[in-house]
Amino acid sequence: MKSTRREFLGAVAGVAAAGRLGDMSGGLRGGLGTCGTPGLTPTADDPLGVRPDFPVTGELTYLDGAYITPSPRQAVDAAQAFLEAKARNPISLGGMLGETVSVRQKFARLVGATEAEIGLLFATSDGENIVTRALEFRPGDNVVVDDLHYETTYLLYQELAESIGLEVRTVRSDGGAAPVEAFAELVDERTRLVSVAWVSHQNGYVHDLKGLADLAHNNGAYLYADAIQGVGMVDLDVRDVGIDFFTAGTYKWLLGGYGVAPFYVREGLLPVIGVDRLGSLHIAEEIGDFRYRVHSDARKYGYATFGFGAVYQLDAALEYLLRVGVAAVAAHTVSLAHRLHAGLSDQGYELWTPRDNGSAIVAFDHQHDVDRVRADLERANVKVSLKAEGTQVRAGIALFNNSDDIDALLRVTGGWR
């Protein structure tokens, strides 16, 4: 048994060292074949040249990327090929772990990090739980959040407030925005952590990560971000903004599936953010007598067997995004969001998303009968999210959307005035 594990660990290390994991160009390893990459042939109605890769574009006007972003066929093919291999000739654990190395490398490229700083978790909420446990808050410490965050964060800090006396301070947004200055009023020398949803799921507001990082660091605190609504839709360089930690699920703008979430920890903080559970995937080396050396980089956060189908799907999705370029995605989708914002404003709607916001999400109160709103959207074959018990519309514009999609939604909303 011991020699088997040694051989397995050695094989994984050898595969990573050989650099074999970063060259698949959207395909799968282990003899599963190769998936294509986007053709990237821009046209007037498809500026990024991606629409043929998204079957959803032939089915309906899909403006709900902030809820779930459809995967391109390349990512779906990768997931299906993995399942087919499971039926015919299952991939070895070493091969599957090799795929996690490829994912970590590609995600690091996407956000300007190093491979050592990227771990893989199962869901976005895992990351903030790990960070808060590692920081070992004491009574009298405080964390600063805002009212544009996701509900998991409020629940987490509610429990910490009740169990250890952590003070939770909440910035109140104004006009759908929560600028750094509003946080500065609540941050002090007892602040241990500032936590935001980088791009708010509520209205798409984009927080100033660099400003918040500077504010936190100047007060001896750290900055954590829930980045599920940002990474893949808005360009990010972790070195430029100075963020300490973030986690991002992959079924939205990263074009992947469910059950895998990249976790970034700034390299100098890896010793600070320990693990809150242990498992065999922590083991880097056997040192004899049932004793082990564990990983010291971000691999230490992936303690147990992953949902490897989602890992293979994500690898192909990341390859796709790297080929298209997140900066290009942002330029296209944010421009469409501004067009939608202007059109809704011209129709007389009061928008919750600030004007000239930097994300592809637009939210507004429709102030109309909810049942009719649902029926009109369904009749027009337009898919958006209805939030706040159906009283609010949230559109999330993805890389495959175009001006015709925006016009289709505006025709529906124009009928409500």
N, C-alpha and C positions, 0 to 999 in steps of 0.2 A: 504493500500500500504506500509506504513512504517513497520508494523509488518511482512509483507511478506519478505521484504528485510532483516530485522533483523534475521528472521528465516533462510534465505538463507545464510547470512554471518556466522551465528553460526554453521550451518551445515558444511560449507566448513572448518571452523577452527577445528571443531570436527573431521572431516575425516582426516585432516592432522595430528592432534595430536595423533590420534589412530595408526598412522603408517601404515594404510591400503594401502597406495599408493605405497609403495616401494616393494611389495612382489609378483608381478604378474608373474615374470619370463617370460616375453615376451608376456603375454596375455592381454586381455581387461577386463575392469570392467563393472559393470552394467548389468551382466547377458549375456554378448555377447560371452561367451565361452573362450577358452584358445588356444593361438597359441603356436607352439612348439619352442624349442630352438635348436641351431645347435648340430648335433650329435658329431662333433669334432672327427671323426675317421680318422686320418691322413693316407694317402697313398703316394706312390712315386710320383704320378702326382697331388696330392692334399695335400700338407704338412699341411695345417690348417684344413683339413676335412670339407670344407665349400661348395665345388662345387655343390653338390646336391641341396643346398638351393638357387642356382642362375640359373634360367632357361636359362639365356643368354649364359651360357657355352655350351649348346647344340645347339645354334643357329649360333654363329659366334665366331671368335677370337676377343674379345672385349678388346681393350687396350685404352679406352677413358675415364677412370675414372676421369681424371682432368676436363672433360667437364660435364658429368653426370655419376655418379656411379649407376648401377642398384641396386635395393633394393632386399634383400633376400625375399623369399616367406613368412617368418614370418611377416615381416613389411607390405607386400602387403595384407596378410590375415587380419591384424589388421585394415588397412584402409578400406578394403571391408566390414569387420564386422561392422565398424562404419556406413558406408553408408547403410548397410542392416537394422541396428537399426533405422536409420533416416526414413526409409520407413515403418517399422513395429511398433516400439515403441521408439520414440526419447528419447535420454538420457537427463536428466535434466541439466540445466546450472551448478548447483552445482556439479554434477557428472563429467561434462566436465572440469570444473575448477580444480577438484581433479586430473584429468589426467595431467594438467599442473604442478601441484606440483610434481607428479611422474617424469615427464620429467626433471624438475629443479633439483631434487635430483639425478637422474641418471647422468645427464650431469655434475653436481658438482663432483660426484665420478670420472668421466672420466678425469677431468682436475685438480683434487686436490683442488677444491674450496669448499666453503660452500654454502649451499642452498640459504642463504641470499644474496650471491653475484651474483646469476644467475637470470636474467630476460629473458623474451621472447619477441622478436620483430618479425617483418614480413619478413625482408630481411637484408642481411649483411650491406648494405649501411645505414640502419637506425641507426646503432650504432655510426658510425663516425659523422653523422649529429647531433645526440644527444650530443656527447662529445664536438664537436666544438661550438655548440650553448651555452652549459653550461660554457665553459671556457671564454666566452666574450672577445675575442681578441680585442686588441686596435691597432691603427696605430703604426707601428714600431716593433710590435711583429713579430716573425717569426715561421714558422713550417718547419721541415726538412723531406723531402720524398726522394725517389730514383726513378730511371727510370725503376724499375722492378715492380712497383705498378699496381693496376687496374685502369682503366680509370675514374671510379666514383670519386676516390680521387682527381685526377687532376681537374676534373670539379668542385668539391666542393671548393677546394682552389683557383681556378681561380675566382669563384664568390666572395669569401671572400677577395681576393686581390683587386678586382675591387670595391667592396662595402665599405670596411672599411680600405683598405690600408695594409692588412696583407702581409708580405714578405714571399714568398714561395721559399725555397732553395732546389735544386734537386741534389742529389748525382748521379754521372754518374758511372754506373757499368763498370767493367773491366773484360773481359773474362767471362761475365755472372755472376759475383759476386760483391757484395757490402758489404765489411767488415766494422766492427765497426770503424776502423781507417779512412775510407773514410767519414763516418758520422761525426767523431770528428772534421774534418776540417771545418765543416759548423755549428756546434752547439756552441752557446755562451749564455751569460746571458740573452739575449732577446728571446731565443728559448722557446716557451711555450709547444710545442708538437713535438715529433718525431713519424712519422707514416710510417709503412711498411706493405706490404703483407707478413706475416710470411713466407709462402711458395709462391713464385711467380708463378702466372698462366702462365707467359710467358715462363719460362724455368725450373721451379721447384727449383730454388735456395732457400736454407733454411737460413733465417737470424738468427743471434746470438741474440736471445731475451734477454738473461741475460746480455750480453755485452752492448746492446743498452739500456736496462733499467738502468744499472749502469751509462752509459754516460748521459742519460737524467736526472736522479735524481741528479747527481753531478752538473748539471747546472740548477737545479730548474725547470726542465721540466717533462713532463709525456710521457709515451710510449703507443701508440695505435697500435693494429695490426688487419688487415683484416685476419682472420684465416680460411676462408672457404676452402683453399687448404691444410690446415695443420691438423686441429683437426679431429681425426679418422684415419689419415694416419701416423702421427708422434706423438709419446708419448709426453705429456705435463703435467708438474706440475707447476701451477701458482706460488706456493710458492718458488720453486727453481729459477724460472727465474725473478720474481719480476715485472711482467708486470702489468700495471695499468688498461687497458681496452682492450677487444677484442670482436669481433662479428663473428659468423660463421653460414652461411646458411647451410642447412642440406641435400641438394640433391646431394652432392658430396660424400666425404669420410665418412660422418655420416650415409649414406645408407637410408636417409629419403626422404621426398618429398619437396614440394614447399609451401612457405607461413609461415614458422616459422624459427626463427633464434635466438639461444641462445646468450645472451649478458652478458659478465662478467665485473663487476666493482669491483675493490678491495675494501674491506669493509670500510676501512678508508676514501675512496673517495666517498662513497654513498651520503654524504651530499653536496659534491661539484658538483656532476653531477645530476642536477635536471631534471625535465621533460619539454618537449617543447610543450605539449598539455595535455588536461585533459579529463577524461572519467570515466564512472561509475565503471570500474574495479580498479580504484585507491582507491576506498573506502574500508577502513578496518573496520570502525565502524560509525554508526550514533550517533551523540551526541545531537540531538534534534534541533527543530526549523530550519529544512532544512540545518543543518550544519553537517560536516563530519570530521572524522580523516582519513587521507590517509596513505597508506603503507609507511614505511620509508626504507625498504630494496628494493632489486631489483625488487620486484613485481610491484613497482610503474611505471616501464617502459612499462608494458603491460596494456594499458589504455582502450582497446576496444575488442570486440568479436574476438576471434582467428579463423583461419581456423582449426577447431577442428579435421577434418579428418587427416590433416597433423600432428597434435599433437599426435593422437593415433598411426599413422604410425611411428613417431619418437620415441615414447616410446618403441615400439617393436624393432626398429632398435638399440636404445641405449642398450637395454637388450642384444641384439645379440652381439654388439661390446664388452660390458663388459664381456660377456662369452668367446669370442674369445681372447680378450686382445689386446689393441692397440700396446703394445710392441711386441707381436708376429706378428701382422700385419706388423709393420714396419720392423722387421727383415726379414720377407719373401719378401715383395714387394721391399724394397730398395736393397736387394741382387739381385733380378731379374733386377732392374733398372741398377745396376752396370754391370750385365752381358750384357744387351742390349747396354749400353754405350761402353763397350769393343768391342763388336761385330761390332758396327757401326764404331768405330775408326779403327778396323782392315780392314774394307771395304774401308777406306780412307775418311770417312766423317769428316767434321769439326763440332764439336758439340758446341751448345750454352750453354748447361748445363755443369757446371764444373765437372771435374773428381772427383770421390769419394764424390759426393754430398749426402746429407742425406735425400732426398725425393724419391718418386716413380715416378717422372716425368722426362722424357728425351726429349729434343728438339734439332732438327738439321735442317740445310738447305739441301734439297735434291738435289738442283742444276740440276734439270731435267725438262722436259716438264710437266707442271702441269696437263694437260688433261691425259697424259699417266699415271702419278702417281695415279690420281684418279681411272682410269680404272684398273690399276694393283691391287690396294688395294681392289677394289670391286670384281674383279675376284677371288682374293685369300680369300675373305670373312673376311678381316681384317679391323677392325674399329679403326681409330685413328683420331685426329684432324689435319686439314690442316690450318695453320695459315699464317699470313702475305701475304694475297691474294693468298694463296695456295702454296707459295714457301717454307714453313717450315712444318715439321712434328713434332707433339707433341704426345708422348705416355704417358698415365697415367695408371700405373699398379696397379690393385686392388687385394684385398685379395684372390679372386677366380682364379686369373691368375696363370700360371705355366710355366715351362721351354719350353714346347711345344709351348705355345703362343709366347714366345720371339723368338723361332726358326722360327715360321711362318712369323713374321714380318721381320726377318733378311733374309729369303729367298726372300722376295719381294724387300727389299732394295738392296740386292746383285745383282739383275737384273738391277739395275739402274747405275751400275758402268761400 
